[in-house]
Amino acid sequence: MPHDREDGLTDAERARLAAFRSVESLAALADLLGVDDPHHAYFEAKREWRRLRDRELDLSRGAGVPGTAVVVDGHEFWVHGVTHAGTDAEREFLQSNLAPAVEEGAVVYCEQGIRPMYFDGVVGACAMDDYRWAMERCAELDADSHVADLVGEEFEGLTEDIDALTERFREAVFSLVEAGSDLYGDRFAAALGDVASEFLTGHAALAVGDEFESFRLTRAAAEAPARLVDLQRYYERAFLPQPLEREWLRRHDPELELVTHARNARMADYAVYHNDDAERVHLVVGAAHQPGVRYYLDRLADGERSLAGFEPL
């Protein structure tokens, strides 16, 4: 089949990506793929989506902080995915590139928690209210902890202990695999990391990109911020369109859905709602949030999403 663009995709493959982007539910995804089980459809779609997106993506490797741009009502909104490591290298990289833009009239909105980490003292860098908003939504859920319900009040705190232990174990395994790359090479480490991810990553974690590859790329970007583009590329490939990832998470962990993908919509709405006259707006968010924030900015730009009812906290 002919390739008529530099991305190497065929017309049929672009149509396939468009079809993925058009579905709004896991049931519709199952229909698209011709399978009976939405659970199976999610995994199958992930594999195909990642392969096609890898060739479609065009993230700049040039100077400045990498990201993606969306024009909403004549204003340019740039979304920059970063780590949460708080390293001196990443702090200097972000400030040296974005502080001059602020001096020229741009506005910087930060995911809650990122401003003090990277932009303390930078006038014009504002914190959003996304995490506090998510916590309020979590408090409104009419559900208790699954584990606490099963084991009783005498085991209060067991859920947190199990989660913390699992996270420490996963980090230790991933660190060991990464260290082995010096001896066995990057390809072997990546293959071993994929195997470890299969065993250590639950269904909910799949929808937030909690895998060896994200672990490795986050560490690399924190020390060498020029590699943020690689981390951003990982998440752009890893996540299906937002409606699908959010439904998957609501089915497996409603609280996690609120503190991850639901915040993407909040941050997009917040930035557009609060921007008055800045021609360029920079949103600095965790790299895992970048594809989702951009998705909702696109919906606002297309008139498919409204700010009606938005209320700042």
N, C-alpha and C positions, 0 to 999 in steps of 0.2 A: 504494500500500500504506500502511496506517496507521502513524503514528509514535506509540508509546505511552510514550516517555520523552523527557526533555529533550535527550538527546544527538542526537536526530534520526535515529537508526538505525531501520530497520524490523526486524520480527521475523526476516525472512529474512536481513538483513545481520548481525544478532547471531548467528544460527545459522551463518552463513558464517565469522565470526571464531572461533566455538567449534570449527568443523571444522578450521580452520587450527591451532588450539591442541591439537587431539587427535592430529595426525599426529606420528609419532616419527622419520620418515626421509624423505629426498628421494624415494625410490621411492614411498612412500605419498602424498607430496605430488603427484607426477605422476599417480597414480591419481585423487586428489581433483579435480585440474584437468582430467583427461581428455586428457593429453598423453603421448607416448611417452618423451620425453627429460627426465630429472630436471634437467638443466642448464637447459633451457627453462622447466621448471616453477618453478625458483628465481626467475628473473627475472620471470615472470608473477605469481607470488605476491607478490613484493616490491611491485609496482605496486598490486595490489588491497589488500594489507594496509595499506600506507601511507595510501591513501585512506580506508579504513574506520576505522583507528585514529585518524586526525586528528579525526574526529568523536566518537569514543568517549572520548577522553582527558579527564581532569579533574584537572589539576595546579593546586594552590592558588597564587594570585598574592598572597596576603595576607602578613602580617608573618611573619618567621622564614625559615629556610632551606627552600626548596621540596623536596619529596621524596615518597616513597610509603611507606606503612606496611603491615606484615604482623604479625599476632598469632600467635606460636608459643608454645604451652604457657602461655598467660596473660601472656606478656611482649610488649611492643610494640616491634617493630624498625622503625626509620625508616631508609630508604636515601636518602642525599643525593648526587646527582651534581654534581661540581664540575669546574673546569678544573685543569690542572697548571701554570698560568702563574706561580703564586707572587706575584701582585701584592699590594701593600699594601692595595688596596681589598678584594680578596676575603678576605685574611687578617683584616682588621678586621671584615668582615661575618660571617664564620664564627665568630670568637671571641666577638663581641658577642652572637650568638644562641645559641651552644651552650655557652659557659662557664657561664652562669647555670644551664642545665639540669644540667650536671655538679655544680654546687654543691648542687643539689636532689636528687642521688642518681642521676642518669642516667649511663650509661657511653657513651663515644665510642670506637669502633673505626675505625681508619684503614687504608685501602689502604696497603701498604708504600711508603714514600717520601713520603706526604702529611703524616704527623705533623710531621716537622721543617720542612716547608714552611709549614704553617698553624697548628700547635698546639704549637710549641716552648714549653715552660714551663707548659703547661696541664695541671695534675694531673688524672688521670682519663681522659686521651686516650691510647689504647694503639695501637701499631702491630701489624698482623697479619703473617703470614709468607707471604703469597700469592706474592710474586715469587720469593722464594728457593725455595719449593716448586716453582714452575713451572720454574725453572732446573734443579733436580734431575731433574724429569721430562724435560726436554729432553736432559739428559746421558744419560738411559737410552734415548733413541731410537736404534734401530739404523739410522741413516741419516746420510750426510754432506751437506754443502752441494751443491745441484744444480750450481751454476756451477763450484765448485771441482773437481767430478768431471770436468767437460767440458774445462776449460782446462788442468788439470795444476798441479803444485805450484809451477812457476815463476811462476804468476800468483796466488800466495797473497795474499789480501786484496782481490782484484778484486771479489768479491761485495760486500764492505762499501763499497768505493769507488763501485760502481755504485748501490747503495742510497742512499748518502749524497748522491750527485749528483742522483739522481731526486727525492729528498725536497726538496733545495734548489731544484731547478727547479720542482717543484710549488708550493712555498711562494711562490716569486717570482711565478709566474703568478697564483696566487690573490690575492696582495697587490696586484698590478697591477689585477686585476678589481675588487677591493674598493675601491681608490682611485678607480676610474672611476665609482663610484656617486655621488660628489659632483657629477660633471659630467653624467652620463646618467640618474641616478636608480636607486633600489634594484631596481625590476623588471627594468630592462635588465641590471644587474650580476648579478642572480640568474640570468637566462636565460643570460648569457654564462658564468657560473660552472658551470651545468649542462653546457654544451658542453665546457668545459675539463675537468670531472670525467670525462666520457665518454672523453676522450683520455688522461688522466693517471692514472686509477684502475684498477688491475688487478683480477682476479677475487678475489684474497684480500682486497684492501682493501675490497671491497664489504661483506664480512662484519664489518668493524670500523668502518664509517661514515666512512671516510677520503675525504670529498668536500668540495666548496667550501662547501656550506651549514654543515657542522660547523666548518670553518675559520673562517668568518665569525662564527658564533654564539659560538665559543669566545673569539675576540678581544673580542667585545662584552661577554660575561659576565665576563671577567677584569677589565675596567675598570668595569663597571656590574653588580655581582653580583645586582641585582634581576632581571637578564635570564637568570639560571641556569635559570629555569623554561622559557625558550624553547629553551635547549640541551638540557635534559632531554626536552622534548617532541620534539625532532628525533630523538633516539636511540630513544625509545619508538615512534616511527613507522618508523624506519629498519630496525630489527631484527625479523626473524621470530622465532618462539619458539626458545629456545636449542638444542634438539636439531637443528633444521634448520641454524642458523648454524654450529654446531660440526661437523656432518658436512660442510658445504660447505668449511669451512676445513681440516679434516683431509684432504680430497681435494686441496686446492690448496697448503697450507702447514702441515704438522703442527706445526712449531715455533711458528708464529704462533697456532695454535689453543690451544696450551698457555699462552702468555703473555698471551692475551686472555680468551676465553670460559671456558676451563677454570678460570681464577682466580676467575671469578664463583662457581662452586660451592664453591671452597675458602673464599672469604670468607664466604659464607653459613654454611657448616658451622662455620667458626672462631668466628664470633660467637655462634652458638647453643651450641656446645660449651663455650666459656669463660664464658658468662654464668651467674652463680650466682643472684643474687636481685634484680638491677636490674629494676624494672618497665618502664623505657623504655631502649632501646638505640639509639644513633645510629651508623649506618655511613656514613662519609664516604669516597666512592670517586670515581674519575674518572667523568665523566658517561656515557662509553661503557659503563661496567660496571653502571650502575644497573639497567637492565631485566633483565640476567642475574642479578644478585644477588637482586633481588626475585623472579624466577622460581624460584630454588632455595629461597628462604625460603617461598614458597607451597607448594612440594613438601614441605618439612619440616612445615609447618603442616597439610597434608592427610594426612600419614602416608605419602606416596608416596616419601619419601626418608628414609634412616636415617643416623645418625651412627656406626653400628657400623663399626669399623675406622679411624675418624679418629684420627690421631696428630699432635700438634703437633711441629714441628721443634725 
